């Protein structure tokens, strides 16, 4: 899949946990077309291990993958994505 543009922004989560998106897109983005918006919210780095295990229980169930291995796989995927982003620059 080829993307016309990717918008990334790190935001601070407010106390009420509400984010309001007000994006101004360039004129090169055709009006009237459909777009897919993705928001990725990682678990906090200081989150309790029990919370992570409960969160990933459904994902890992029956896969024969430990939480540690799953997180390692995520880091590997992130490294591949970062390398691809660097090549595009």
Kinemage of the C-alpha trace (Angstrom):
@kinemage 1
@onewidth
@group {chain A} dominant
@subgroup {mainchain}
@vectorlist {calphas} color= white
{ca unk a 1} P 0.000 0.000 0.000
{ca unk a 2} L 1.304 3.443 -0.902
{ca unk a 3} L 0.420 6.346 1.361
{ca unk a 4} L 0.044 9.890 0.132
{ca unk a 5} L 1.070 11.173 3.531
{ca unk a 6} L 1.639 10.005 7.078
{ca unk a 7} L 0.957 12.310 10.005
{ca unk a 8} L 2.658 11.538 13.313
{ca unk a 9} L 2.524 13.648 16.421
{ca unk a 10} L 3.321 12.880 20.033
{ca unk a 11} L 0.734 14.348 22.368
{ca unk a 12} L 0.395 14.597 26.125
{ca unk a 13} L -2.713 12.840 27.398
{ca unk a 14} L -4.829 15.300 29.423
{ca unk a 15} L -6.403 14.394 32.772
{ca unk a 16} L -9.811 13.886 31.137
{ca unk a 17} L -8.201 11.541 28.563
{ca unk a 18} L -9.927 13.292 25.658
{ca unk a 19} L -8.073 14.166 22.490
{ca unk a 20} L -9.578 16.462 19.899
{ca unk a 21} L -8.100 16.116 16.450
{ca unk a 22} L -8.088 19.181 14.266
{ca unk a 23} L -5.920 18.359 11.296
{ca unk a 24} L -5.310 20.668 8.393
{ca unk a 25} L -4.481 18.619 5.337
{ca unk a 26} L -2.570 19.938 2.332
{ca unk a 27} L -4.471 20.736 -0.859
{ca unk a 28} L -2.833 17.748 -2.521
{ca unk a 29} L -5.143 15.481 -0.517
{ca unk a 30} L -8.255 15.065 -2.680
{ca unk a 31} L -11.491 16.227 -1.044
{ca unk a 32} L -14.342 13.741 -0.978
{ca unk a 33} L -12.095 10.700 -0.741
{ca unk a 34} L -12.038 8.284 2.158
{ca unk a 35} L -9.062 8.059 4.479
{ca unk a 36} L -8.051 5.634 7.159
{ca unk a 37} L -6.880 7.136 10.449
{ca unk a 38} L -4.832 5.034 12.870
{ca unk a 39} L -4.012 5.936 16.449
{ca unk a 40} L -1.455 3.744 18.225
{ca unk a 41} L -1.392 4.020 22.001
{ca unk a 42} L 1.378 2.009 23.669
{ca unk a 43} L 1.184 0.813 27.243
{ca unk a 44} L 3.058 3.158 29.577
{ca unk a 45} L 6.658 2.114 30.184
{ca unk a 46} L 6.068 2.085 33.927
{ca unk a 47} L 2.904 -0.037 33.759
{ca unk a 48} L 2.627 -2.978 36.092
{ca unk a 49} L 3.506 -6.408 34.626
{ca unk a 50} L 0.130 -7.781 35.785
{ca unk a 51} L -1.644 -5.135 33.723
{ca unk a 52} L 0.380 -6.047 30.637
{ca unk a 53} L -0.269 -9.746 31.077
{ca unk a 54} L -4.018 -9.153 31.344
{ca unk a 55} L -3.929 -6.845 28.330
{ca unk a 56} L -2.085 -9.358 26.126
{ca unk a 57} L -3.748 -12.511 27.472
{ca unk a 58} L -6.187 -12.755 24.562
{ca unk a 59} L -3.511 -12.019 21.964
{ca unk a 60} L -1.085 -14.622 23.288
{ca unk a 61} L -3.577 -17.340 24.244
{ca unk a 62} L -2.815 -20.573 22.426
{ca unk a 63} L 0.084 -19.053 20.454
{ca unk a 64} L 2.905 -20.596 22.486
{ca unk a 65} L 4.521 -17.151 22.791
{ca unk a 66} L 5.557 -15.613 26.077
{ca unk a 67} L 4.887 -11.971 26.858
{ca unk a 68} L 8.627 -11.324 26.762
{ca unk a 69} L 8.937 -12.880 23.283
{ca unk a 70} L 5.901 -10.937 22.071
{ca unk a 71} L 7.451 -7.659 23.257
{ca unk a 72} L 10.741 -8.616 21.594
{ca unk a 73} L 8.859 -9.225 18.350
{ca unk a 74} L 7.261 -5.778 18.680
{ca unk a 75} L 10.689 -4.170 19.131
{ca unk a 76} L 11.978 -6.020 16.052
{ca unk a 77} L 8.980 -4.838 14.013
{ca unk a 78} L 9.526 -1.269 15.212
{ca unk a 79} L 13.198 -1.421 14.196
{ca unk a 80} L 12.211 -2.624 10.702
{ca unk a 81} L 9.617 0.176 10.392
{ca unk a 82} L 12.122 2.800 11.568
{ca unk a 83} L 14.709 1.559 9.056
{ca unk a 84} L 12.103 1.729 6.258
{ca unk a 85} L 11.185 5.281 7.315
{ca unk a 86} L 14.859 6.297 7.180
{ca unk a 87} L 15.228 4.855 3.666
{ca unk a 88} L 12.230 6.903 2.477
{ca unk a 89} L 13.845 10.178 3.559
